[in-house]
Structure formats: structure tokens, C-alpha cells
Amino acid sequence: MALAEDIGVVPLHHLRATWAYRNGLVVKPRSDGFTYAMNIRPAARP
């Protein structure tokens, strides 16, 4: 057994998604971090 096969993995980076958009829009975030135009909609008017 090689040493490389007997080691653990320690995650050192956790992806955080950040979105910026103008007033009047609503963005539905995705768990995979991708942003698609079809997930951006006009906000409901008050």
C-alpha cells in the first residue's frame, strides 16, 4: 500500500457564491454556484 492511498483529505476552501444585481430583480441562487439568466426575474411590485 502506497502512502498516498492512506491519507485523509482536509478541505481548505469552501466556495461561497456572491451575487450583485440592481433593485427590481430577484435572483434564485443555485447550490452548484452557477448563475443562469433564466434564474433572474423581475421583483414583484409592492
HTML snippet that shows the backbone in 3Dmol.js (N, CA, C, O; Angstrom):
<script src="https://3Dmol.org/build/3Dmol-min.js"></script>
<div id="view" style="width:600px;height:400px;position:relative"></div>
<script>
const pdb = `
ATOM      1  N   MET A   1       0.851  -1.187   0.000  1.00  0.00           N
ATOM      2  CA  MET A   1       0.000   0.000   0.000  1.00  0.00           C
ATOM      3  C   MET A   1       0.888   1.239   0.000  1.00  0.00           C
ATOM      4  O   MET A   1       1.763   1.383   0.854  1.00  0.00           O
ATOM      5  N   ALA A   2       0.669   2.099  -0.926  1.00  0.00           N
ATOM      6  CA  ALA A   2       1.446   3.338  -1.018  1.00  0.00           C
ATOM      7  C   ALA A   2       0.942   4.341   0.001  1.00  0.00           C
ATOM      8  O   ALA A   2      -0.231   4.326   0.372  1.00  0.00           O
ATOM      9  N   LEU A   3       1.816   5.195   0.444  1.00  0.00           N
ATOM     10  CA  LEU A   3       1.453   6.214   1.430  1.00  0.00           C
ATOM     11  C   LEU A   3       0.353   7.133   0.894  1.00  0.00           C
ATOM     12  O   LEU A   3      -0.511   7.555   1.664  1.00  0.00           O
ATOM     13  N   ALA A   4       0.361   7.452  -0.390  1.00  0.00           N
ATOM     14  CA  ALA A   4      -0.634   8.349  -0.974  1.00  0.00           C
ATOM     15  C   ALA A   4      -2.045   7.779  -0.901  1.00  0.00           C
ATOM     16  O   ALA A   4      -3.013   8.538  -0.948  1.00  0.00           O
ATOM     17  N   GLU A   5      -2.182   6.487  -0.789  1.00  0.00           N
ATOM     18  CA  GLU A   5      -3.502   5.860  -0.699  1.00  0.00           C
ATOM     19  C   GLU A   5      -4.030   5.852   0.729  1.00  0.00           C
ATOM     20  O   GLU A   5      -5.197   5.530   0.954  1.00  0.00           O
ATOM     21  N   ASP A   6      -3.189   6.202   1.693  1.00  0.00           N
ATOM     22  CA  ASP A   6      -3.561   6.076   3.096  1.00  0.00           C
ATOM     23  C   ASP A   6      -3.604   7.430   3.804  1.00  0.00           C
ATOM     24  O   ASP A   6      -3.260   7.525   4.982  1.00  0.00           O
ATOM     25  N   ILE A   7      -4.022   8.467   3.097  1.00  0.00           N
ATOM     26  CA  ILE A   7      -4.088   9.782   3.718  1.00  0.00           C
ATOM     27  C   ILE A   7      -5.511  10.312   3.659  1.00  0.00           C
ATOM     28  O   ILE A   7      -6.295   9.918   2.795  1.00  0.00           O
ATOM     29  N   GLY A   8      -5.833  11.188   4.561  1.00  0.00           N
ATOM     30  CA  GLY A   8      -7.142  11.823   4.573  1.00  0.00           C
ATOM     31  C   GLY A   8      -7.107  13.127   3.790  1.00  0.00           C
ATOM     32  O   GLY A   8      -6.041  13.620   3.424  1.00  0.00           O
ATOM     33  N   VAL A   9      -8.279  13.671   3.543  1.00  0.00           N
ATOM     34  CA  VAL A   9      -8.393  14.936   2.827  1.00  0.00           C
ATOM     35  C   VAL A   9      -9.028  15.951   3.768  1.00  0.00           C
ATOM     36  O   VAL A   9     -10.093  15.706   4.335  1.00  0.00           O
ATOM     37  N   VAL A  10      -8.371  17.083   3.926  1.00  0.00           N
ATOM     38  CA  VAL A  10      -8.886  18.163   4.757  1.00  0.00           C
ATOM     39  C   VAL A  10      -9.264  19.310   3.828  1.00  0.00           C
ATOM     40  O   VAL A  10      -8.389  19.898   3.192  1.00  0.00           O
ATOM     41  N   PRO A  11     -10.558  19.640   3.738  1.00  0.00           N
ATOM     42  CA  PRO A  11     -10.944  20.745   2.852  1.00  0.00           C
ATOM     43  C   PRO A  11     -10.440  22.082   3.395  1.00  0.00           C
ATOM     44  O   PRO A  11     -10.710  22.436   4.542  1.00  0.00           O
ATOM     45  N   LEU A  12      -9.719  22.804   2.577  1.00  0.00           N
ATOM     46  CA  LEU A  12      -9.162  24.089   2.988  1.00  0.00           C
ATOM     47  C   LEU A  12      -9.882  25.268   2.353  1.00  0.00           C
ATOM     48  O   LEU A  12      -9.604  26.420   2.687  1.00  0.00           O
ATOM     49  N   HIS A  13     -10.798  24.990   1.445  1.00  0.00           N
ATOM     50  CA  HIS A  13     -11.512  26.055   0.741  1.00  0.00           C
ATOM     51  C   HIS A  13     -12.984  25.680   0.634  1.00  0.00           C
ATOM     52  O   HIS A  13     -13.324  24.566   0.234  1.00  0.00           O
ATOM     53  N   HIS A  14     -13.843  26.606   0.989  1.00  0.00           N
ATOM     54  CA  HIS A  14     -15.285  26.412   0.850  1.00  0.00           C
ATOM     55  C   HIS A  14     -15.795  27.519  -0.064  1.00  0.00           C
ATOM     56  O   HIS A  14     -15.648  28.702   0.242  1.00  0.00           O
ATOM     57  N   LEU A  15     -16.392  27.133  -1.181  1.00  0.00           N
ATOM     58  CA  LEU A  15     -16.883  28.097  -2.156  1.00  0.00           C
ATOM     59  C   LEU A  15     -18.095  28.832  -1.609  1.00  0.00           C
ATOM     60  O   LEU A  15     -19.044  28.218  -1.120  1.00  0.00           O
ATOM     61  N   ARG A  16     -18.050  30.151  -1.698  1.00  0.00           N
ATOM     62  CA  ARG A  16     -19.198  30.986  -1.349  1.00  0.00           C
ATOM     63  C   ARG A  16     -19.553  31.793  -2.567  1.00  0.00           C
ATOM     64  O   ARG A  16     -18.703  32.481  -3.132  1.00  0.00           O
ATOM     65  N   ALA A  17     -20.778  31.717  -2.972  1.00  0.00           N
ATOM     66  CA  ALA A  17     -21.219  32.452  -4.154  1.00  0.00           C
ATOM     67  C   ALA A  17     -21.705  33.844  -3.737  1.00  0.00           C
ATOM     68  O   ALA A  17     -22.381  33.996  -2.719  1.00  0.00           O
ATOM     69  N   THR A  18     -21.355  34.850  -4.532  1.00  0.00           N
ATOM     70  CA  THR A  18     -21.770  36.220  -4.274  1.00  0.00           C
ATOM     71  C   THR A  18     -22.418  36.769  -5.537  1.00  0.00           C
ATOM     72  O   THR A  18     -21.876  36.637  -6.635  1.00  0.00           O
ATOM     73  N   TRP A  19     -23.571  37.379  -5.373  1.00  0.00           N
ATOM     74  CA  TRP A  19     -24.276  37.970  -6.496  1.00  0.00           C
ATOM     75  C   TRP A  19     -24.485  39.447  -6.225  1.00  0.00           C
ATOM     76  O   TRP A  19     -24.721  39.850  -5.086  1.00  0.00           O
ATOM     77  N   ALA A  20     -24.399  40.242  -7.258  1.00  0.00           N
ATOM     78  CA  ALA A  20     -24.735  41.664  -7.174  1.00  0.00           C
ATOM     79  C   ALA A  20     -25.698  41.958  -8.313  1.00  0.00           C
ATOM     80  O   ALA A  20     -25.466  41.562  -9.455  1.00  0.00           O
ATOM     81  N   TYR A  21     -26.757  42.642  -7.999  1.00  0.00           N
ATOM     82  CA  TYR A  21     -27.737  42.964  -9.021  1.00  0.00           C
ATOM     83  C   TYR A  21     -28.487  44.216  -8.607  1.00  0.00           C
ATOM     84  O   TYR A  21     -28.462  44.613  -7.443  1.00  0.00           O
ATOM     85  N   ARG A  22     -29.147  44.826  -9.561  1.00  0.00           N
ATOM     86  CA  ARG A  22     -29.827  46.094  -9.306  1.00  0.00           C
ATOM     87  C   ARG A  22     -31.177  45.863  -8.618  1.00  0.00           C
ATOM     88  O   ARG A  22     -31.704  44.751  -8.596  1.00  0.00           O
ATOM     89  N   ASN A  23     -31.714  46.944  -8.063  1.00  0.00           N
ATOM     90  CA  ASN A  23     -33.047  46.883  -7.455  1.00  0.00           C
ATOM     91  C   ASN A  23     -34.068  46.493  -8.516  1.00  0.00           C
ATOM     92  O   ASN A  23     -33.923  46.849  -9.686  1.00  0.00           O
ATOM     93  N   GLY A  24     -35.090  45.768  -8.107  1.00  0.00           N
ATOM     94  CA  GLY A  24     -36.133  45.374  -9.035  1.00  0.00           C
ATOM     95  C   GLY A  24     -35.933  43.999  -9.634  1.00  0.00           C
ATOM     96  O   GLY A  24     -36.751  43.549 -10.436  1.00  0.00           O
ATOM     97  N   LEU A  25     -34.841  43.312  -9.252  1.00  0.00           N
ATOM     98  CA  LEU A  25     -34.588  41.966  -9.741  1.00  0.00           C
ATOM     99  C   LEU A  25     -34.490  40.984  -8.577  1.00  0.00           C
ATOM    100  O   LEU A  25     -34.098  41.358  -7.471  1.00  0.00           O
ATOM    101  N   VAL A  26     -34.843  39.746  -8.830  1.00  0.00           N
ATOM    102  CA  VAL A  26     -34.722  38.677  -7.844  1.00  0.00           C
ATOM    103  C   VAL A  26     -33.885  37.576  -8.474  1.00  0.00           C
ATOM    104  O   VAL A  26     -34.157  37.156  -9.599  1.00  0.00           O
ATOM    105  N   VAL A  27     -32.874  37.106  -7.762  1.00  0.00           N
ATOM    106  CA  VAL A  27     -32.010  36.042  -8.258  1.00  0.00           C
ATOM    107  C   VAL A  27     -32.261  34.788  -7.435  1.00  0.00           C
ATOM    108  O   VAL A  27     -32.202  34.825  -6.206  1.00  0.00           O
ATOM    109  N   LYS A  28     -32.538  33.694  -8.102  1.00  0.00           N
ATOM    110  CA  LYS A  28     -32.700  32.412  -7.418  1.00  0.00           C
ATOM    111  C   LYS A  28     -31.337  31.709  -7.427  1.00  0.00           C
ATOM    112  O   LYS A  28     -30.912  31.223  -8.474  1.00  0.00           O
ATOM    113  N   PRO A  29     -30.652  31.646  -6.293  1.00  0.00           N
ATOM    114  CA  PRO A  29     -29.307  31.062  -6.267  1.00  0.00           C
ATOM    115  C   PRO A  29     -29.348  29.550  -6.485  1.00  0.00           C
ATOM    116  O   PRO A  29     -30.325  28.882  -6.145  1.00  0.00           O
ATOM    117  N   ARG A  30     -28.273  29.034  -7.053  1.00  0.00           N
ATOM    118  CA  ARG A  30     -28.144  27.600  -7.296  1.00  0.00           C
ATOM    119  C   ARG A  30     -27.096  27.033  -6.345  1.00  0.00           C
ATOM    120  O   ARG A  30     -26.142  27.726  -5.991  1.00  0.00           O
ATOM    121  N   SER A  31     -27.261  25.807  -5.939  1.00  0.00           N
ATOM    122  CA  SER A  31     -26.328  25.185  -4.999  1.00  0.00           C
ATOM    123  C   SER A  31     -24.985  24.866  -5.649  1.00  0.00           C
ATOM    124  O   SER A  31     -23.993  24.682  -4.944  1.00  0.00           O
ATOM    125  N   ASP A  32     -24.932  24.796  -6.983  1.00  0.00           N
ATOM    126  CA  ASP A  32     -23.663  24.497  -7.649  1.00  0.00           C
ATOM    127  C   ASP A  32     -22.839  25.750  -7.951  1.00  0.00           C
ATOM    128  O   ASP A  32     -21.729  25.647  -8.473  1.00  0.00           O
ATOM    129  N   GLY A  33     -23.378  26.941  -7.623  1.00  0.00           N
ATOM    130  CA  GLY A  33     -22.634  28.175  -7.797  1.00  0.00           C
ATOM    131  C   GLY A  33     -22.768  28.815  -9.165  1.00  0.00           C
ATOM    132  O   GLY A  33     -22.300  29.937  -9.359  1.00  0.00           O
ATOM    133  N   PHE A  34     -23.395  28.136 -10.125  1.00  0.00           N
ATOM    134  CA  PHE A  34     -23.593  28.724 -11.444  1.00  0.00           C
ATOM    135  C   PHE A  34     -24.696  29.765 -11.393  1.00  0.00           C
ATOM    136  O   PHE A  34     -25.595  29.685 -10.555  1.00  0.00           O
ATOM    137  N   THR A  35     -24.631  30.741 -12.285  1.00  0.00           N
ATOM    138  CA  THR A  35     -25.678  31.743 -12.413  1.00  0.00           C
ATOM    139  C   THR A  35     -26.167  31.719 -13.853  1.00  0.00           C
ATOM    140  O   THR A  35     -25.388  31.925 -14.783  1.00  0.00           O
ATOM    141  N   TYR A  36     -27.443  31.470 -14.032  1.00  0.00           N
ATOM    142  CA  TYR A  36     -28.046  31.462 -15.361  1.00  0.00           C
ATOM    143  C   TYR A  36     -29.027  32.617 -15.466  1.00  0.00           C
ATOM    144  O   TYR A  36     -29.693  32.964 -14.490  1.00  0.00           O
ATOM    145  N   ALA A  37     -29.117  33.211 -16.648  1.00  0.00           N
ATOM    146  CA  ALA A  37     -30.031  34.324 -16.865  1.00  0.00           C
ATOM    147  C   ALA A  37     -31.465  33.919 -16.567  1.00  0.00           C
ATOM    148  O   ALA A  37     -32.262  34.747 -16.125  1.00  0.00           O
ATOM    149  N   MET A  38     -31.808  32.645 -16.805  1.00  0.00           N
ATOM    150  CA  MET A  38     -33.181  32.206 -16.558  1.00  0.00           C
ATOM    151  C   MET A  38     -33.529  32.172 -15.071  1.00  0.00           C
ATOM    152  O   MET A  38     -34.700  32.009 -14.726  1.00  0.00           O
ATOM    153  N   ASN A  39     -32.548  32.322 -14.185  1.00  0.00           N
ATOM    154  CA  ASN A  39     -32.797  32.369 -12.744  1.00  0.00           C
ATOM    155  C   ASN A  39     -32.942  33.797 -12.221  1.00  0.00           C
ATOM    156  O   ASN A  39     -33.075  34.000 -11.015  1.00  0.00           O
ATOM    157  N   ILE A  40     -32.918  34.777 -13.107  1.00  0.00           N
ATOM    158  CA  ILE A  40     -33.082  36.182 -12.724  1.00  0.00           C
ATOM    159  C   ILE A  40     -34.452  36.649 -13.222  1.00  0.00           C
ATOM    160  O   ILE A  40     -34.764  36.545 -14.408  1.00  0.00           O
ATOM    161  N   ARG A  41     -35.250  37.158 -12.305  1.00  0.00           N
ATOM    162  CA  ARG A  41     -36.617  37.567 -12.634  1.00  0.00           C
ATOM    163  C   ARG A  41     -36.879  38.972 -12.098  1.00  0.00           C
ATOM    164  O   ARG A  41     -36.212  39.411 -11.161  1.00  0.00           O
ATOM    165  N   PRO A  42     -37.846  39.681 -12.685  1.00  0.00           N
ATOM    166  CA  PRO A  42     -38.268  40.960 -12.099  1.00  0.00           C
ATOM    167  C   PRO A  42     -38.909  40.722 -10.735  1.00  0.00           C
ATOM    168  O   PRO A  42     -39.631  39.744 -10.541  1.00  0.00           O
ATOM    169  N   ALA A  43     -38.642  41.616  -9.802  1.00  0.00           N
ATOM    170  CA  ALA A  43     -39.218  41.507  -8.462  1.00  0.00           C
ATOM    171  C   ALA A  43     -40.701  41.888  -8.519  1.00  0.00           C
ATOM    172  O   ALA A  43     -41.123  42.672  -9.369  1.00  0.00           O
ATOM    173  N   ALA A  44     -41.474  41.317  -7.601  1.00  0.00           N
ATOM    174  CA  ALA A  44     -42.892  41.676  -7.508  1.00  0.00           C
ATOM    175  C   ALA A  44     -43.014  43.122  -7.043  1.00  0.00           C
ATOM    176  O   ALA A  44     -42.274  43.568  -6.166  1.00  0.00           O
ATOM    177  N   ARG A  45     -43.929  43.827  -7.622  1.00  0.00           N
ATOM    178  CA  ARG A  45     -44.121  45.240  -7.222  1.00  0.00           C
ATOM    179  C   ARG A  45     -44.955  45.291  -5.941  1.00  0.00           C
ATOM    180  O   ARG A  45     -45.929  44.554  -5.784  1.00  0.00           O
ATOM    181  N   PRO A  46     -44.543  46.191  -5.018  1.00  0.00           N
ATOM    182  CA  PRO A  46     -45.278  46.292  -3.749  1.00  0.00           C
ATOM    183  C   PRO A  46     -46.641  46.938  -3.894  1.00  0.00           C
ATOM    184  O   PRO A  46     -47.363  47.085  -2.907  1.00  0.00           O
TER     185      PRO A  46
END
`;
const viewer = $3Dmol.createViewer("view");
viewer.addModel(pdb, "pdb");
viewer.setStyle({}, {cartoon: {color: "spectrum"}});
viewer.zoomTo();
viewer.render();
</script>
